[in-house]
Amino acid sequence: MTAVLRPLRTHEILHRSLYRVDLPDAGGRPVTWTVEVDVSGDWEARLYRDGHRAAAAELPAALPVPGGRIEVDAGLYGVTRVHLVTADGEHRLAPVPGTLEHRRARLAHRRPGVSRAIAATAVVILAVNLVLAAPQALEILTSLPRVAEHVGTFVSPVTLPAWLNTTLLVAGALAAVERVLTWRRNRVLDAETLWTSN
């Protein structure tokens, strides 16, 4: 007996993502293909055909569907790729209503000014984190004996109290989630997101 796609529960929206696409079968009947990724679980992408499990694979995954494949990848902060790849090109799948991704897209559609403000705040937070965290990370790295032997030690000119470091860490994680939800990527700005990709 094949597994059935569970409905999304509200407490799962921070770690469980669902995306879907409708494709015609051989007889022309529309079939709903749903991709499920749970970043709190086994780092696996599961594919459902009309709500019944059709395939599963470890991330990054390429799941076969009629006429092509669905490519899926995720990082610590959520799904970073879920595209239908066919001979005609690539098309991103739509988030299922109720998911965090769908709610964020709906906010962008209904309140574009608020959406832009959230996106800009995320950029500022990540930029500040990058500037303040890099010297501290370099100090920690050069304090390792093997590294210190070859390059010497570095003392960060930035020393922050523990409460501020914690605040920046939490704000940075939220900003990274925002960037993943809106499919924005920048090699420098989203370095933390890229490093934690699966």
Rosetta blueprint (number, residue, H / E / L):
1 M L
2 T L
3 A L
4 V E
5 L L
6 R L
7 P L
8 L L
9 R L
10 T H
11 H H
12 E H
13 I L
14 L L
15 H L
16 R E
17 S E
18 L E
19 Y E
20 R E
21 V E
22 D E
23 L E
24 P E
25 D L
26 A L
27 G L
28 G L
29 R L
30 P E
31 V E
32 T E
33 W E
34 T E
35 V E
36 E E
37 V E
38 D E
39 V L
40 S L
41 G L
42 D L
43 W L
44 E E
45 A E
46 R E
47 L E
48 Y E
49 R E
50 D L
51 G L
52 H E
53 R E
54 A E
55 A E
56 A E
57 A E
58 E E
59 L L
60 P L
61 A E
62 A E
63 L E
64 P E
65 V E
66 P L
67 G L
68 G E
69 R E
70 I E
71 E E
72 V E
73 D E
74 A E
75 G E
76 L L
77 Y L
78 G E
79 V E
80 T E
81 R E
82 V E
83 H E
84 L E
85 V E
86 T E
87 A L
88 D L
89 G E
90 E E
91 H E
92 R E
93 L L
94 A E
95 P E
96 V L
97 P L
98 G L
99 T L
100 L H
101 E H
102 H H
103 R H
104 R H
105 A H
106 R H
107 L H
108 A H
109 H H
110 R H
111 R L
112 P H
113 G H
114 V H
115 S H
116 R H
117 A H
118 I H
119 A H
120 A H
121 T H
122 A H
123 V H
124 V H
125 I H
126 L H
127 A H
128 V H
129 N H
130 L H
131 V H
132 L H
133 A H
134 A H
135 P H
136 Q H
137 A H
138 L H
139 E H
140 I H
141 L H
142 T H
143 S L
144 L L
145 P H
146 R H
147 V H
148 A H
149 E H
150 H H
151 V H
152 G L
153 T L
154 F L
155 V L
156 S L
157 P L
158 V L
159 T L
160 L L
161 P L
162 A H
163 W H
164 L H
165 N H
166 T H
167 T H
168 L H
169 L H
170 V H
171 A H
172 G H
173 A H
174 L H
175 A H
176 A H
177 V H
178 E H
179 R H
180 V H
181 L H
182 T L
183 W L
184 R L
185 R L
186 N L
187 R L
188 V L
189 L L
190 D L
191 A H
192 E H
193 T H
194 L H
195 W H
196 T L
197 S E
198 N L
